């Protein structure tokens, strides 16, 4: 007969040896995935921002999200926005006056099709969701939300800073 306690101990020792070289991030980090009511979640996390919000989306026509950014700017939060330089944003995009923003084409000549937001360099929202009016009610979209994960967020912040420093802005 097998002794359960011995098996459990052996399994734990084996797992500890196997994972001994793994770097574990902040144990308080949380992950979430959303497929509906995404705008509501984005507004919630934007509202919690204290220092910075970096937004990089291909298309930005959602006035609620723009208004939340303007509100957070009034609260002293530094806001930076990167959008795709195209006709959709020029004709239907929100007015980004009052916010630091840049417009880009794709780095390799195509579409700047990224969609992410970093809040206070600890929370990250990324996925297929553009910040548009139509996307919330007409499209099948998703976002993943990494909460209190500064290691994950800092990778996006670094990428955002590299994009921000490009000279091709309009």
N, C-alpha and C positions, 0 to 999 in steps of 0.2 A: 504494500500500500504506500502511496506517495504522501509525504508530509507536506501539507500546504504551506506551512511557515517556512520550511527550508526552500521550497520552490520560489516563494515570493522573495525571500532574501537573495537567492541566486539571481533572479531576474533583475532585481534592483541593482545589485553589484555589476551585472553585465551592462545594464543601461548606463550606469554612472561611468563605467570605463569607456563605453562607446561615445557618449556625449561629453567627455571631459574636455575636448578642445573646441566645443561649440560656444560662441559668444551669444549670450542671451541678452536681449534688450530690456528696457524698463519693464518690470513685472506688472506695473500699473497700466501699461499700454492696453488699449482696447481696440478692437476692430469691429466694423459694422459694414453691411452691404445693404443698399436700398435700391428697389426697383420701382417704387412709387412714392408719391409725396416727397420728392427729392428737394424741391424748392423750399419746403418747410424745414427740412433738415439743414440745408445750406444757410438759411436765415438764422436758425438757432445757433449754429457754430460761428457765423459772422458776428452775431450779437454778443458772443462771449469773448471776442477779441479784445486784448488790452494794449497791444503794442504795434503789431504789423498784420497786414493782410496783403498777400501777393496773389493775384488772379491771372491765370493764363488760359484763355478760351478762344476758340476759333471765332465764334459768333456770340455777340452780346446784345440782345434786344429786350431783356427782362428788366422792366422799370422798378419792380419791387427790389430786386437784388441791387440795382444801381442806387436806389434810394437808401438802402441799408448801408452801402459803402459810404455814401455822402454823410449819413448820420454818424457812422463810426469815425469818419474824418473829423467831424465837429467835436467828437469826444477825445480827439488827440491821437487816434490810431493812424499810423502811416499806411497809406494805401498806394499800391502800384498795380496797374492793369496792363496786360499785353493782349492784343486782339489781332486777328487776321486782317491784313490790308486788302479788302475786297469790296465789291459793290454792295453786298448784303449789309455789312457794317456801315458803309457810307450812306445807304438809303434808308435802312430800317433800324440801324443800331442806336443804342441809347446815347444820349449826350454825356460824354465823359468830361466835359468842362468842369474844372475844379478838382479833378483827380489826376494824379500823375499817371500818364498812359503812353503807350507806344503801339505802333501798328507795324506788323511784319508780314512779309511773304515767307514761304517755307525756306529753310536754310539751303536746301538742295534744289530750289527752283519751283517746288510744288506748293501745296497748301500748308500753312501753319495750322495744324489740326490738333494741337494739344489741348487738354482740358483738365486743369488742376488748380487748386487753391491751397495755399499754405497760410495758416493762421498762427501767429505768435511763434513760428518755427517749432511748433509741437503738434499741431493738428493738421492733417492733410486730407483733402477731398479730391478724388480723381475718378475718372471713368468716362463713359461715352456722353455724358450730359453737358451740352452747351447751355450757356446762360441765355436762353431765348424764351419768348412767350409760348411758342408752339410746342416746345419739347415736353413740357409738363403734362399736357393733355392729349397730344397726338402721337407721340413716338414711344417706342419701347426703349427705355434708357436704364442706365445703372450708374451708381457711384459706390466706391468703397471709401470708407472713412477710417482713418487711422488716428486715434485719439491718444494724446499724451505720449506720442512716440517720436521723440526729438531726433533719434538716429534716422528714422525713415523720412521725417519732414526735412531734415537738413540736406538730404540728397536732392529733394525737389527745390529747396531754397537755392542750393548751389547752381542747379540747372537754370532756375529763373534768373539768377544774377548774371549768368553767362549770356542768356538771351537779352537781358536788359542792357548789357554793355555793348551789344552789337551796334554798328553804325548805320544800319539800313533803315532806321526809323523814319517815318514821314514827318 
